[in-house]
Amino acid sequence: MNTNNQISNPQTEVEKGIKQNDKDYLNSALSLLKEMEKNYVVALTEASNENLFSQYEKVFNDIKVLQREVFELAFCKGWYSLEKADGSKINEKYTMLNTEFNDLNM
């Protein structure tokens, strides 16, 4: 973990240049899986019957697990970092979402 607001692992070095390397392939796979997740969410909401919904849901869950595994691998290799959230920002966001939720239940 870095001392600034970034949470990351030591970066695994990859070959530089025009040829794709492991980092490029992993980033492409991650982008593809994220896009597939979004598309399956739409398909789930528009499924015309329970059987179709069930089939979509199974595939969506498999993609969701695979996407998480690919993200974890990229994070472990140091190719993906996260920003450490300030505690006050977290509380502010929680308060805002909680207020919106309560407004919905009125």
Steps between C-alpha positions, in 0.01 A plus 500: 500500500630843412520780756279729292131436430571212261453138598705273274745215478853506357468512123605197298715625214393413146674531166464847353439568133239459232433131568227418749618372835332323792376828645337596169328161468376513858368856459321400179342200672392716794343761272318232303366332814379833642317574176348152496375549857326823401338333200378205704342735755297648216413152371389395849267797534349431159472120516161396369447196723634326810696232312680759291562713810649196679737426214614861478546512876727194499720645226504841672614344828780311324616819327481693827725246677746491210514881483581515872775238461656692210483826699665331802779368277560846350499654849746239633733568206493870587333593173192640670492732798224640716463836665469502876178677593500769764278408798300821476427436130372153585272639772379777269413250226329268750289787635400608150402148391318433826300823458408406143398153615282641778342743252400204284323333793280800586 
